[in-house]
Amino acid sequence: QWGVSNQAITQVLRLYGEGLPIGEFSADQTLLDMRVEYKFEKGTPLDNLHNMFVLSPTGEAIPLTSLVDVSSDFTVQNIPHHNYIPSLTVRGYLESNAKEDRILNNMGPELERIRASYPNSIIEIVGETSARTDFFMEIGKIFVIVLFLILIVMAIQFYSLLIPLLIMSTVFLGTAGAILVLFITQTGLGFMSLMGIVSLAGISVRNGVILVDFMEQRRKNGAPLAEAVQEACQKRLKPVILTSLTTILGVMPLILSNILMFKPLAIAIAGGLMFSTCLTLFLLPALYVTFVANRFLGNQPDPNVFRPWD
């Protein structure tokens, strides 16, 4: 009769209930949801429903009670179960400045009192803390798989297992650098920052491959160890710095922007890459010399291992 759809009525009821989302607002690097909802100062919920209107396609305001029947009723809810055990769920929504870990610590004595009063009951604390723990475990599994795949690729390239392990040391340098830069910039260790750390596993080994491959080629051509390492650090310095610098500059727009979703990822990649690049040029050649000197990377001892460098 009025040409009003079920969707229009549903939207009006949502305005009175949870509200309709209209966008997000950025405040202090935090995204806040913006919603439009009805706000009645007085009256019972049923009275408020009688004061609501729905717009027809022609723009006419039609009382909600002309379209639906409003009544109250009593129902018996089902008893919820969790793992076949009757359960009761208590949900809490924290304020913007509240810390979940601190609240859980303060609740410790009260939870122990409940456990003592009801010994047959089971209390499980879930929510953000539980989800964060599960997420860290999943990211850890992905990180291990990524390292294993990179190790296989480098083992095929160098026909060795020790050289890939030597190069993989740059991954831990990048991870340490990313965590340090995240701490300095006061950036949370969340989903996107962890994804940036996992991405470093593939980016940081590139510099190690460039250095070690050059050293191996020079040694195969008969160069002494010290000369091969020195020449690799001299001639591969510019490619290593340029490749790292291009990656860092590539993520710099995300770091300087206010895109809260991708900013932690960019900070983790840039910080970890700067840290690993600087230390790789010093640590990796030293480890390579140590491995060769102890005959881990060669069947024949090198008489020029400790020859003074020019």
Solvent accessible surface area in square Angstrom, and as a share of the most:
residue,aa,sasa,rsa
1,Q,211,0.94
2,W,100,0.35
3,G,54,0.52
4,V,32,0.19
5,S,63,0.40
6,N,126,0.65
7,Q,122,0.54
8,A,28,0.22
9,I,27,0.13
10,T,69,0.40
11,Q,77,0.34
12,V,15,0.09
13,L,81,0.40
14,R,90,0.33
15,L,35,0.17
16,Y,60,0.23
17,G,53,0.51
18,E,108,0.48
19,G,0,0.00
20,L,39,0.20
21,P,75,0.47
22,I,109,0.55
23,G,34,0.32
24,E,106,0.48
25,F,111,0.46
26,S,63,0.40
27,A,32,0.25
28,D,142,0.74
29,Q,132,0.59
30,T,65,0.38
31,L,93,0.46
32,L,80,0.40
33,D,99,0.51
34,M,76,0.34
35,R,118,0.43
36,V,73,0.42
37,E,100,0.45
38,Y,80,0.31
39,K,165,0.70
40,F,64,0.27
41,E,144,0.65
42,K,176,0.74
43,G,53,0.51
44,T,76,0.44
45,P,92,0.58
46,L,70,0.35
47,D,71,0.37
48,N,11,0.06
49,L,31,0.15
50,H,99,0.44
51,N,88,0.45
52,M,1,0.00
53,F,101,0.42
54,V,1,0.01
55,L,120,0.60
56,S,10,0.07
57,P,107,0.67
58,T,124,0.72
59,G,52,0.50
60,E,92,0.41
61,A,57,0.45
62,I,3,0.01
63,P,51,0.32
64,L,1,0.01
65,T,50,0.29
66,S,65,0.42
67,L,49,0.24
68,V,49,0.28
69,D,144,0.74
70,V,40,0.23
71,S,97,0.62
72,S,87,0.56
73,D,124,0.64
74,F,194,0.81
75,T,116,0.67
76,V,149,0.86
77,Q,156,0.69
78,N,139,0.71
79,I,121,0.62
80,P,81,0.51
81,H,107,0.48
82,H,99,0.44
83,N,107,0.55
84,Y,210,0.80
85,I,91,0.46
86,P,89,0.56
87,S,38,0.25
88,L,159,0.79
89,T,85,0.49
90,V,129,0.74
91,R,174,0.63
92,G,65,0.63
93,Y,191,0.73
94,L,83,0.41
95,E,130,0.58
96,S,113,0.73
97,N,122,0.63
98,A,34,0.27
99,K,126,0.53
100,E,32,0.14
101,D,76,0.39
102,R,161,0.59
103,I,55,0.28
104,L,41,0.20
105,N,112,0.58
106,N,108,0.55
107,M,80,0.36
108,G,26,0.25
109,P,100,0.63
110,E,83,0.37
111,L,21,0.10
112,E,105,0.47
113,R,138,0.50
114,I,55,0.28
115,R,90,0.33
116,A,81,0.63
117,S,61,0.39
118,Y,139,0.53
119,P,109,0.68
120,N,150,0.77
121,S,52,0.33
122,I,127,0.65
123,I,47,0.24
124,E,101,0.45
125,I,79,0.40
126,V,105,0.60
127,G,42,0.40
128,E,110,0.49
129,T,37,0.21
130,S,35,0.23
131,A,62,0.48
132,R,86,0.31
133,T,70,0.41
134,D,78,0.41
135,F,47,0.20
136,F,76,0.32
137,M,113,0.50
138,E,93,0.41
139,I,13,0.07
140,G,33,0.32
141,K,112,0.47
142,I,77,0.39
143,F,37,0.15
144,V,96,0.55
145,I,100,0.51
146,V,38,0.22
147,L,29,0.15
148,F,119,0.50
149,L,99,0.49
150,I,28,0.14
151,L,39,0.19
152,I,70,0.35
153,V,97,0.55
154,M,7,0.03
155,A,18,0.14
156,I,119,0.60
157,Q,87,0.39
158,F,27,0.11
159,Y,197,0.75
160,S,32,0.21
161,L,122,0.61
162,L,67,0.33
163,I,8,0.04
164,P,0,0.00
165,L,98,0.49
166,L,5,0.03
167,I,0,0.00
168,M,15,0.07
169,S,26,0.17
170,T,1,0.00
171,V,1,0.00
172,F,128,0.53
173,L,26,0.13
174,G,0,0.00
175,T,29,0.17
176,A,50,0.39
177,G,0,0.00
178,A,0,0.00
179,I,85,0.43
180,L,81,0.41
181,V,31,0.18
182,L,6,0.03
183,F,144,0.60
184,I,117,0.59
185,T,66,0.39
186,Q,142,0.63
187,T,30,0.17
188,G,54,0.52
189,L,84,0.42
190,G,32,0.31
191,F,111,0.46
192,M,27,0.12
193,S,0,0.00
194,L,21,0.10
195,M,62,0.28
196,G,0,0.00
197,I,14,0.07
198,V,14,0.08
199,S,45,0.29
200,L,1,0.00
201,A,0,0.00
202,G,40,0.38
203,I,40,0.20
204,S,1,0.00
205,V,11,0.07
206,R,82,0.30
207,N,0,0.00
208,G,0,0.00
209,V,30,0.17
210,I,40,0.21
211,L,0,0.00
212,V,0,0.00
213,D,49,0.25
214,F,42,0.18
215,M,0,0.00
216,E,28,0.12
217,Q,88,0.39
218,R,56,0.20
219,R,55,0.20
220,K,153,0.65
221,N,111,0.57
222,G,64,0.62
223,A,13,0.10
224,P,24,0.15
225,L,0,0.00
226,A,1,0.01
227,E,61,0.28
228,A,0,0.00
229,V,1,0.00
230,Q,42,0.19
231,E,31,0.14
232,A,0,0.00
233,C,34,0.20
234,Q,120,0.54
235,K,113,0.48
236,R,75,0.27
237,L,74,0.37
238,K,141,0.60
239,P,38,0.24
240,V,0,0.00
241,I,76,0.39
242,L,91,0.45
243,T,43,0.25
244,S,4,0.03
245,L,81,0.40
246,T,88,0.51
247,T,33,0.19
248,I,16,0.08
249,L,103,0.51
250,G,54,0.51
251,V,21,0.12
252,M,61,0.27
253,P,87,0.54
254,L,55,0.27
255,I,33,0.17
256,L,141,0.70
257,S,31,0.20
258,N,130,0.66
259,I,83,0.42
260,L,40,0.20
261,M,114,0.51
262,F,85,0.35
263,K,43,0.18
264,P,26,0.16
265,L,35,0.17
266,A,0,0.00
267,I,12,0.06
268,A,0,0.00
269,I,15,0.07
270,A,4,0.03
271,G,1,0.01
272,G,0,0.00
273,L,0,0.00
274,M,96,0.43
275,F,65,0.27
276,S,1,0.01
277,T,11,0.07
278,C,80,0.48
279,L,67,0.33
280,T,1,0.00
281,L,31,0.15
282,F,155,0.64
283,L,68,0.34
284,L,2,0.01
285,P,10,0.06
286,A,55,0.42
287,L,51,0.25
288,Y,0,0.00
289,V,27,0.16
290,T,70,0.41
291,F,54,0.23
292,V,7,0.04
293,A,31,0.24
294,N,82,0.42
295,R,140,0.51
296,F,118,0.49
297,L,28,0.14
298,G,25,0.24
299,N,133,0.68
300,Q,142,0.63
301,P,81,0.51
302,D,30,0.16
303,P,127,0.80
304,N,51,0.26
305,V,14,0.08
306,F,167,0.70
307,R,96,0.35
308,P,112,0.71
309,W,129,0.45
310,D,158,0.82
